[in-house]
Amino acid sequence: MSREFSGGWSGRILRVDLSRGSHSVRGLDPKAAVELLGGRGLAVKILWDELEPGTDPLSPDNVLVLAVGPLTGFQIPSSGKMVIASKSPLTGGYGDGNVGTRASVQLKRAGYDAVVIYGRAPHPSVLVIEDDSVQVKPAGDLWGADAYSVEETLEEEHPGAGVLCIGPAGERMARITTVLSERGRAGGRPGMGAVMGSKNLKAVVIKGTGELRAADPDRLADLGREGYQFLRQADGYEFWMRQGTMMTVEWCQENSALPTYNFREGVFDGWEGISGYVMEERKVGQKGCPNCNMVCGMVCEVRSGPMAGRRDSELDYENCAMLGSNLGIGDMDWVLTLNLLADEKGLDTISLGSVLGFATEAVQRGLISEEKAGRLRWGDGEAMLSLAESIASAEGFGAQAGMGVRALSQAYGGEGFAMHVKGLEISAYDCHTTPGMALAFGTSPIGAHHKDAWFISWELKMGRDLITREKVERLVEMQRIRGGFFECAGVCRLPWIELGLPVDWYVRCLNAATGLEFTEEDIWGIADRVYALMRAFWVREYAADGRGWGREMDVPPARWFDEPLTKGPFAGEKLSREAYDRLLSWYYELRGWNERGIPRRSTLESLGLGYVAEGLERVGVSLS
């Protein structure tokens, strides 16, 4: 395929040195654009090329990347995605997250495919990007302020701009912090907020006035209209607009996958109190990414408790389940309160729910004292809020809890019920009876996150008990689409997975935008290349840190193997280690990785990543 594109990409990368307050602009390598698309693909390539192996994630030498894709910003459904990536201080490996925000479109309009931020500002700062004007300004009173008020201030100063910022928890470099935007949008679960905090970077303001360039704008406009019409007419559109992802609470309860009591169970007696129907009673608005006509953010009013009267808690399934059933909380107002605190302070809601769940169980088991962690009890929203506030302010035990579940289990014991993979806390799906979904979490390229791992619906259709190579083939297919294409192209996956907008439609949009002739096979090749590069980054960094790499890195928590469910339709069931091991071996075989989960030299070379093989061998990783 030709690498000469006539649209889609802006063709420029902005580099900002916070230490010196300087910046430069480089051209986007056309080869990298075509072979990696953008977003996650471009971000991991930059990190591989520019980071010295073994770099401390919270040092000035770490790099923070903001990257969009060739479809970002065009008038097609849900095209407002940006990837925020860095070496993760939570996991020690490759970390990223996507966020739907005006900042994505503004970055594209400013003429950049990515911003590469390195160094550390000498004082708390705000990075302001307005087309070719790039300034590092003092943060002043914004340092210490919550994310909601920071955005309000910066949006008043820069009308029409997109804002990315951190809360006080990110300033204090809690490892479970994200980057916030638009009062409730968040991205970068593996500690991207801490990376910004380590760089004294409170916020990034982005505003662009340029036009987006498409190779065939008329064709792209036609495809956009076709996509919007498809979604409006799709089965389920009306109900989606009512509940969004919150419908999943009832679905998971019915399928014994609702995380309950720190993932000890898959059903929750109080689920109706946190259901999508109860959410509808409190809904006061909806929010979505730019160019979206199936908005998923349900903005709700808190009716009781310490935040009663607040009408700005943006809810979806993941934060509801992790701050609800996972903590034994069946009161929607406490869920909304915990969620609002997390969004204002910059804490990841999924990891926060997991940390609170682990701490509660550890207190009950006598591993952590009540004097240290508080009198934590399942369902006690007040006690949960108290610990969450301590985490945000890094006070007492809260400072330790902000390091995440893995760190807590290493300090106090309880590894068997520490619900994480590779250091990233597990998203809201219990996997006692779904080995394919467990494998999806185990092999997710940033740790256990649903954006790469939502295989459970496909698995239930194939059969929970099915242990076959075909199931793993389907998982790889899903990863290619969700974690490969969508994370690189700069568009949201929900129109595809929830309402059935075909993958082929996206490929046609990509060709109209870029002027190239991608096929679905080309897209899968790009996805495999990106997955191999992300895995290689993990292996390189762990080798450089002296930790080594083995297949145990891709195995989910012991709880799902050792402790059977005691409630619901699948009481008595648990995962089989033998069955999981077979699935994992098939996965490695399909990926072209060895039995330790490391890409083979032949695989890397076939993907055009020969330089990656050389980089791995330089840090002592054997590829034989």
C-alpha positions in Angstrom: 0.0 0.0 0.0 1.2 3.5 -0.8 2.2 5.6 2.2 1.4 8.9 0.6 -1.8 10.0 2.2 -3.8 13.1 1.3 -6.0 13.5 4.4 -6.9 12.1 7.8 -3.7 12.8 9.5 -2.5 16.4 10.3 1.1 15.3 9.6 2.7 17.0 12.6 3.8 16.1 16.1 4.2 18.7 18.8 7.0 18.2 21.3 7.0 20.1 24.6 9.9 20.3 27.1 8.4 21.4 30.4 11.8 21.7 32.0 12.9 24.4 29.6 9.5 25.8 28.7 10.3 25.1 25.0 8.7 23.3 22.1 9.3 22.1 18.6 7.3 20.5 15.8 8.3 17.5 13.8 6.7 15.8 10.8 4.7 12.6 11.3 6.6 9.7 9.7 4.2 8.5 6.9 5.4 4.9 7.5 4.4 5.0 11.1 1.1 6.6 10.2 0.1 3.9 7.8 1.5 1.0 9.9 0.1 2.2 13.3 -2.7 4.6 12.3 -2.5 6.9 15.3 -3.9 7.0 18.9 -2.6 4.0 20.8 -0.4 2.8 17.9 1.4 6.1 17.6 1.7 6.5 21.4 3.3 3.2 22.0 5.8 3.7 19.1 6.8 7.1 20.6 7.3 5.5 24.1 9.3 2.6 22.7 11.6 4.9 20.7 12.1 7.6 23.2 12.1 6.0 26.7 15.4 4.6 28.1 14.5 1.1 29.3 13.9 1.2 33.1 12.9 4.8 33.2 11.2 5.8 36.5 7.6 6.5 35.6 7.5 9.5 37.9 10.8 11.0 36.8 11.2 13.9 34.4 12.5 11.4 31.9 9.2 9.7 31.4 7.1 10.9 28.5 3.4 11.7 28.4 1.7 11.3 25.0 -1.6 12.8 23.8 -2.5 11.2 20.5 -5.5 11.3 18.2 -6.2 9.2 15.1 -7.0 9.7 11.4 -10.7 9.7 12.0 -10.7 12.0 15.0 -12.9 15.1 14.7 -14.7 14.3 11.4 -18.5 14.5 11.3 -19.0 10.7 11.8 -20.4 9.1 14.9 -18.5 9.4 18.1 -15.2 10.7 16.6 -14.0 12.6 19.6 -11.5 10.2 21.1 -7.9 10.9 22.3 -5.4 8.4 23.8 -3.3 9.5 26.8 -0.3 7.2 27.3 2.9 6.9 29.3 4.9 4.3 31.2 2.6 3.5 34.1 3.5 4.3 37.7 0.8 1.9 38.8 1.9 -1.2 36.7 5.4 -0.4 35.5 4.4 -1.3 32.0 2.6 0.3 29.0 -0.3 2.4 30.2 -2.9 4.3 28.4 -6.6 5.3 28.3 -8.9 7.1 26.0 -11.1 10.0 26.7 -14.0 11.5 24.7 -13.5 15.2 24.8 -13.5 18.5 22.9 -9.7 18.5 23.4 -9.4 15.7 20.9 -11.1 17.6 18.1 -9.3 20.8 19.1 -5.9 19.1 18.9 -6.7 17.9 15.4 -7.8 21.4 14.4 -4.6 22.9 15.8 -2.8 20.7 13.3 -1.3 18.0 15.4 -1.6 14.2 15.5 0.1 14.0 18.9 1.7 16.0 21.7 4.8 14.5 23.3 5.4 16.1 26.8 8.6 15.5 28.6 10.7 17.0 31.5 9.2 18.6 34.6 8.1 22.2 34.9 10.0 24.1 37.7 6.7 25.1 39.2 3.0 24.1 38.8 2.0 24.9 35.3 -0.6 24.9 32.6 0.3 24.0 29.0 -1.7 26.1 26.5 -1.8 25.1 22.9 -3.5 27.4 20.4 -2.6 26.5 16.9 1.1 27.3 16.5 1.2 29.2 19.8 2.5 27.0 22.6 3.0 28.4 26.1 3.8 26.9 29.5 2.1 29.2 32.1 2.0 29.3 35.9 -0.9 27.3 37.3 -1.3 29.8 40.2 -4.3 29.1 42.3 -5.4 26.2 40.1 -2.8 24.0 41.9 -4.7 22.3 44.7 -8.1 23.0 43.1 -10.5 20.2 42.1 -10.9 19.2 38.5 -14.4 20.7 38.1 -13.4 24.2 39.2 -10.2 24.0 37.1 -12.1 23.3 34.0 -14.6 26.1 34.7 -11.8 28.6 35.2 -9.8 27.6 32.1 -12.9 27.4 29.9 -13.8 31.0 30.9 -10.2 32.1 30.0 -10.1 30.2 26.8 -13.7 30.0 25.2 -14.2 27.0 23.0 -11.0 25.3 24.1 -10.8 21.7 25.2 -9.3 21.1 28.7 -7.5 18.1 30.2 -6.6 18.4 33.9 -5.8 16.5 37.1 -7.3 16.8 40.5 -5.5 17.1 43.9 -4.9 13.3 44.0 -2.9 13.5 40.8 -0.9 16.4 42.2 0.0 14.1 45.1 0.9 11.4 42.6 -1.5 8.7 43.9 -1.1 5.9 41.4 -4.8 5.3 40.8 -5.4 8.7 39.3 -6.7 9.7 35.8 -6.8 12.7 33.6 -10.2 14.5 33.7 -12.1 16.5 31.1 -15.6 18.0 30.8 -16.6 17.3 34.5 -16.8 13.6 34.6 -15.0 12.4 31.5 -11.8 10.6 32.4 -9.0 8.6 30.8 -5.7 7.0 31.7 -6.5 4.5 34.5 -2.9 3.2 34.9 -1.9 6.4 36.7 -1.8 9.0 33.9 -2.9 11.6 36.4 0.1 10.8 38.6 2.4 11.3 35.6 1.0 14.7 35.0 1.4 15.5 38.7 5.0 14.4 38.6 5.6 16.9 35.8 4.0 19.7 37.7 1.4 19.9 34.9 -2.0 20.8 36.2 -3.8 21.1 32.9 -3.5 21.2 29.1 -5.6 23.7 27.2 -6.1 23.0 23.5 -7.7 25.2 20.9 -7.4 25.0 17.1 -8.9 27.0 14.3 -7.8 24.9 11.3 -10.0 22.8 9.1 -9.8 19.0 9.1 -8.5 17.6 5.8 -10.1 14.6 4.2 -9.0 13.1 0.9 -12.6 12.7 -0.2 -14.7 15.0 2.0 -18.0 14.4 0.0 -17.7 10.7 0.4 -16.9 11.0 4.1 -19.8 13.3 4.6 -22.1 10.8 3.0 -20.7 8.0 5.2 -21.2 10.2 8.2 -24.9 10.7 7.4 -25.3 7.0 6.7 -23.8 6.1 10.1 -25.9 8.6 12.1 -29.1 7.3 10.4 -28.1 3.6 11.0 -27.7 4.3 14.7 -31.0 6.2 15.1 -32.9 3.3 13.4 -31.0 0.5 15.2 -32.8 -1.9 17.6 -32.1 -0.8 21.1 -31.4 2.9 20.3 -34.3 4.2 22.3 -33.4 2.2 25.4 -29.7 3.0 25.0 -30.6 6.7 25.1 -32.5 6.1 28.3 -29.9 4.1 30.2 -26.7 3.9 28.2 -24.2 1.4 29.8 -26.3 1.5 33.0 -28.5 -1.3 31.6 -25.5 -3.6 32.3 -26.2 -3.7 36.0 -29.3 -5.8 35.4 -27.7 -7.8 32.6 -24.7 -8.7 34.9 -27.0 -9.6 37.8 -28.9 -12.0 35.5 -25.7 -13.5 34.2 -23.9 -13.8 37.5 -21.2 -11.4 36.5 -21.9 -8.4 38.8 -18.9 -7.8 41.0 -20.0 -8.1 44.6 -18.0 -7.9 47.9 -14.6 -7.5 46.2 -15.5 -10.0 43.4 -16.4 -12.7 45.9 -19.8 -13.2 44.3 -21.5 -12.5 40.9 -24.9 -11.5 42.2 -25.9 -8.8 44.6 -29.1 -8.8 46.7 -29.4 -5.0 46.6 -28.8 -4.6 42.8 -32.2 -3.0 42.1 -31.1 0.0 44.2 -28.3 0.8 41.8 -30.0 -0.3 38.6 -30.5 1.7 35.4 -34.1 2.3 36.3 -33.2 4.0 39.6 -30.6 6.0 37.7 -33.3 7.2 35.3 -35.2 8.6 38.3 -32.1 10.8 39.2 -31.0 11.6 35.6 -30.9 15.4 34.9 -28.9 15.3 31.7 -26.7 13.3 29.3 -23.2 13.9 27.9 -21.2 12.3 25.2 -18.1 12.6 23.1 -17.9 15.2 20.2 -20.0 14.1 17.2 -21.9 11.5 19.2 -25.6 10.8 18.7 -25.8 7.9 21.2 -24.4 9.6 24.3 -23.5 7.4 27.2 -22.8 9.7 30.1 -25.8 9.9 32.5 -25.6 13.0 34.6 -27.5 12.5 37.9 -28.7 14.4 40.9 -27.6 13.3 44.4 -30.7 13.3 46.6 -29.3 12.5 50.0 -26.1 12.4 52.0 -23.2 14.8 52.2 -23.5 15.9 48.6 -27.3 16.2 48.4 -28.4 18.6 45.8 -25.5 18.2 43.5 -26.7 17.6 39.9 -23.4 16.8 38.2 -22.4 13.2 38.9 -21.8 11.5 35.6 -22.5 7.8 35.9 -21.9 4.7 33.8 -21.9 1.0 34.5 -18.3 0.6 35.5 -18.2 3.2 38.2 -21.7 2.3 39.4 -20.8 -1.4 39.9 -17.4 -0.8 41.4 -18.6 1.8 43.8 -21.9 0.0 44.4 -22.3 -3.8 44.4 -18.5 -4.4 44.8 -18.7 -2.5 48.1 -22.0 -4.0 49.1 -23.7 -0.6 48.5 -27.3 -0.7 47.2 -28.0 3.0 47.7 -27.7 5.0 44.5 -27.0 8.3 46.4 -23.9 6.8 48.0 -22.7 5.5 44.6 -23.3 9.0 43.1 -21.4 10.6 46.0 -18.4 8.4 45.8 -18.4 8.8 42.0 -18.5 12.6 42.3 -15.7 12.7 44.8 -13.5 10.6 42.6 -14.2 12.8 39.5 -13.5 16.0 41.4 -10.3 14.7 43.1 -9.0 12.9 40.0 -9.3 9.3 41.2 -10.1 6.4 38.9 -13.5 5.1 39.9 -12.8 1.5 39.0 -9.5 1.3 40.9 -11.0 3.2 43.8 -13.8 0.7 44.1 -11.3 -2.1 44.0 -9.0 -0.5 46.6 -12.0 0.2 48.9 -13.2 -3.4 48.4 -9.8 -4.9 49.2 -9.3 -2.7 52.2 -12.7 -3.7 53.6 -12.0 -7.4 53.2 -8.5 -7.0 54.6 -9.9 -5.2 57.7 -12.5 -8.0 58.2 -9.8 -10.6 57.9 -7.6 -8.8 60.4 -4.8 -8.1 57.9 -5.3 -4.3 58.3 -6.4 -2.7 61.6 -9.5 -0.6 62.0 -7.3 2.0 63.7 -5.3 2.3 60.4 -8.0 2.0 57.7 -11.2 2.9 59.6 -14.2 0.8 60.6 -14.9 -0.4 57.1 -18.0 -2.6 56.6 -19.8 -3.7 53.4 -22.5 -1.3 52.5 -21.2 1.5 54.7 -21.1 4.5 52.3 -19.9 6.9 55.0 -16.9 4.8 55.9 -16.1 4.3 52.2 -16.2 8.0 51.6 -14.0 8.7 54.5 -11.2 6.4 53.2 -11.7 7.8 49.7 -11.1 11.3 51.0 -8.0 10.1 52.7 -6.7 8.6 49.5 -7.4 11.8 47.6 -5.5 13.9 50.2 -2.8 11.3 50.6 -3.3 11.3 54.4 -2.4 8.4 56.7 -3.4 5.0 55.3 -4.9 6.8 52.4 -1.5 7.6 51.0 -0.7 3.9 51.0 -4.1 2.9 49.6 -3.5 5.3 46.7 -0.7 3.1 45.5 -3.3 0.5 44.4 -4.4 -3.0 45.3 -1.2 -4.8 44.3 0.9 -2.5 46.5 -1.5 -3.0 49.4 -1.5 -6.8 49.1 2.3 -6.8 49.0 2.4 -4.7 52.2 -0.3 -6.5 54.2 -0.9 -9.9 52.5 -4.1 -11.0 50.9 -2.7 -11.6 47.4 -5.4 -14.2 46.8 -8.2 -11.6 46.9 -6.2 -8.7 45.4 -8.3 -8.2 42.3 -5.8 -6.9 39.6 -3.9 -8.1 36.6 -0.3 -6.8 36.2 -1.1 -4.2 38.8 -4.2 -2.7 37.2 -7.4 -3.2 39.1 -10.1 -5.3 37.3 -13.1 -3.7 35.7 -16.6 -4.6 36.7 -17.2 -8.1 35.5 -16.9 -11.2 37.8 -15.3 -14.1 36.0 -15.9 -17.1 38.2 -17.8 -18.8 35.4 -16.5 -17.1 32.3 -13.0 -18.3 31.4 -12.9 -16.5 28.1 -13.6 -13.1 29.8 -11.0 -14.0 32.4 -8.5 -14.6 29.6 -9.5 -11.3 28.1 -8.6 -9.6 31.4 -5.5 -11.6 31.7 -4.1 -10.6 28.3 -5.4 -7.0 28.1 -2.4 -4.9 27.0 -2.6 -2.4 29.9 -3.8 -4.7 32.7 -7.4 -5.8 33.4 -9.5 -3.1 31.6 -12.8 -3.6 29.9 -12.1 -1.4 26.9 -9.8 -4.1 25.6 -11.5 -7.1 27.3 -15.3 -7.0 26.9 -15.6 -10.5 25.6 -18.3 -11.7 28.0 -21.2 -11.2 25.7 -19.6 -13.1 22.9 -18.6 -15.8 25.3 -22.1 -16.3 26.7 -23.4 -16.8 23.1 -20.6 -19.4 22.5 -21.0 -21.1 25.8 -19.4 -20.5 29.2 -18.0 -24.0 29.5 -16.6 -24.1 26.0 -12.8 -24.6 26.2 -11.7 -24.5 22.6 -9.2 -22.8 20.3 -12.2 -21.3 18.4 -13.1 -19.3 21.5 -9.6 -17.9 21.7 -9.7 -17.1 18.0 -12.8 -15.0 18.7 -11.1 -13.3 21.6 -8.2 -12.3 19.3 -10.7 -11.0 16.7 -12.3 -8.9 19.4 -9.0 -7.5 20.6 -8.1 -6.5 17.0 -11.3 -4.5 16.7 -11.7 -3.0 20.2 -8.1 -2.6 21.3 -6.5 -2.4 17.9 -8.6 -0.5 15.4 -10.8 1.7 17.6 -8.0 2.7 20.0 -5.8 3.7 17.0 -8.4 5.4 14.7 -9.7 7.8 17.2 -13.3 6.8 17.3 -15.6 5.2 20.0 -16.3 1.5 19.9 -19.9 1.8 21.3 -21.7 2.3 18.0 -20.2 -1.0 16.8 -20.5 -3.1 19.9 -23.8 -1.8 21.2 -25.8 -0.9 18.1 -24.1 -2.9 15.4 -22.5 -0.3 13.1 -20.4 -2.5 10.9 -16.6 -2.6 11.0 -16.6 -2.3 7.2 -18.3 1.1 7.5 -15.4 2.3 9.6 -12.9 1.0 7.0 -14.7 2.9 4.3 -14.5 6.1 6.4 -10.8 5.6 6.9 -10.2 5.3 3.2 -12.3 8.4 2.4 -10.4 10.3 5.1 -6.9 9.3 4.1 -7.2 8.6 0.4 -5.6 5.1 0.9 -7.1 1.7 0.3 -7.1 -0.1 3.6 -8.8 -3.5 3.7 -10.1 -5.3 6.8 -7.0 -7.6 6.6 -4.8 -4.5 6.7 -6.6 -3.3 9.8 -6.0 -6.7 11.5 -2.3 -6.5 10.6 -2.1 -3.1 12.2 -3.8 -4.3 15.3 -1.4 -7.3 15.6 1.5 -5.0 15.2 0.3 -2.6 17.9 -0.4 -5.5 20.3 3.0 -7.0 19.8 4.6 -3.6 20.4 2.7 -3.0 23.6 3.6 -6.5 24.9 7.3 -5.9 23.9 7.2 -2.6 25.9 6.1 -4.5 29.0 8.7 -7.2 28.6 11.5 -4.7 28.0 10.6 -2.5 31.0 10.2 -5.5 33.4 13.5 -6.9 32.2 15.2 -3.5 32.7 13.7 -3.3 36.2 15.0 -6.7 37.0 11.5 -8.3 37.4 11.6 -10.7 34.4 8.5 -12.0 32.5 6.6 -15.2 32.5 3.1 -16.5 31.7 2.0 -15.9 35.3 1.7 -12.2 34.3 -1.3 -13.2 32.2 -3.2 -15.1 34.9 -6.1 -13.4 36.8 -6.4 -13.4 40.6 -6.5 -16.6 42.6 -9.9 -15.8 44.0 -11.6 -16.9 40.8 -9.8 -20.2 40.8 -9.8 -21.0 44.5 -13.0 -19.7 45.9 -16.3 -20.9 44.3 -19.4 -18.7 44.2 -21.8 -19.3 47.1 -24.8 -17.5 45.7 -26.9 -17.3 42.5 -27.5 -19.7 39.6 -23.8 -20.8 39.5 -23.2 -21.3 43.2 -20.4 -23.8 43.7 -18.6 -22.9 40.5 -15.2 -21.5 39.9 -12.5 -21.3 37.2 -10.4 -24.3 36.3 -6.6 -23.6 36.3 -6.1 -26.4 33.8 -8.7 -25.1 31.4 -7.4 -21.5 31.7 -3.9 -22.7 31.0 -5.0 -24.4 27.8 -6.8 -21.2 26.6 -3.7 -19.1 27.4 -1.4 -21.5 25.4 -3.8 -21.2 22.4 -3.7 -17.5 22.8 0.1 -17.3 22.7 0.1 -19.6 19.7 -2.4 -17.5 17.8 -0.4 -14.3 18.6 2.9 -15.9 17.6 4.3 -15.5 21.2 6.3 -18.1 23.0 5.1 -20.0 26.1 6.3 -17.2 28.4 4.1 -14.7 26.5 6.9 -13.0 24.7 6.6 -12.3 20.9 8.9 -14.5 18.9 11.6 -12.9 16.7 9.9 -14.3 13.6 6.6 -12.7 14.7 8.2 -9.4 15.3 10.0 -9.5 11.9 6.9 -10.5 10.0 5.1 -7.4 11.5 7.9 -5.1 10.5 9.2 -4.9 14.1 12.7 -6.2 13.7 14.1 -3.3 15.6 11.9 -4.3 18.6 13.5 -7.7 18.7 16.9 -6.1 18.8 15.7 -3.8 21.6 14.5 -6.7 23.7 17.7 -8.6 23.2 19.7 -5.6 24.3 18.1 -5.8 27.8 18.8 -9.5 28.0 15.5 -10.9 26.8 16.0 -14.2 25.0 13.7 -14.6 22.0 14.7 -18.2 21.2 
